[in-house]
Amino acid sequence: MKPLALLLLSSAALAQAPKPAAPAAGGGYDCLIEPHQRIEIRSPANALIDKVLVERGSQVKAGDTLVLLDGSVERAALAGAQQRAESEAEQRVAGARADYAREKFRRREELRRQSYITAQDRDEAQAELRVAEAELALAVDNRRLAGIEAQRLNAVVRQRQLRAPFNGIVTDRLQHPGELAFTGEGSRPILKMAQTHPLRVEVVLPVGLMGQIKAGRLAEITPEAPLKGSWQAQIKVVDRVMDSASGSFGVRLELPNANGEIPAGVRCKVRFL
């Protein structure tokens, strides 16, 4: 016989355990429609917020610009790097110097064969040629490195424009123009977003349905009043680990919502087709 304390503890645990949804009168089960994902928009670097182009409740599409950070320093550096990458002046000067040194060495070599100059004069001309060729190679490398630096700075400038990663809704706006945005997980986000296409539908089912509910099958989702209508969703995830306390398992469905007509965060009924 179990002690009274253990019996009370077991009763409390069963009372707190999640209970499977009961079938509704029409043969459905209780469910909840939620955003596919929720994210926080943070700055990739410590920067001043220049503009916030959306408000709470704004509906945005993937790629829309949400926030503009101050990037004046980076844009100036990018312009300088692009100028260096496009300029041929340094390379032309180094090339002309190498051509002159090459011709000078050729003449000295001819004079040396005719014994008009010493070997030392010829060697000095050869050394000048090697230095000029090295300067030409350095000019070519500097121009190539300037192009790489321009690409890096261009990526930094693009990071100063925070864009929406998916179609969704701005659920909160936490910072404003003129404030300093910090990077890192501990920093305050600028915006919060929820993805509304597709939506996910969560339902808890009794263990007796295990094996009957399979990924890929379709189901009919009916939101609670005052919303009207029904939509088809597809089963994406069927939990393989059951909750022994409640005798249930979870199922996740994916509900298309391209037009944004179905709100998230509402209860619903699901009927498996």
PyMOL commands that set and color helices and strands:
alter all, ss='L'
color gray80, all
select helices_A, chain A and resi 4-16+72-86+89-113+119-159+207-209
alter helices_A, ss='H'
color red, helices_A
select strands_A, chain A and resi 29-41+47-52+59-60+65-69+161-163+168-173+180-181+191-206+218-223+231-238+248-255+266-272
alter strands_A, ss='S'
color yellow, strands_A
deselect
rebuild
show_as cartoon
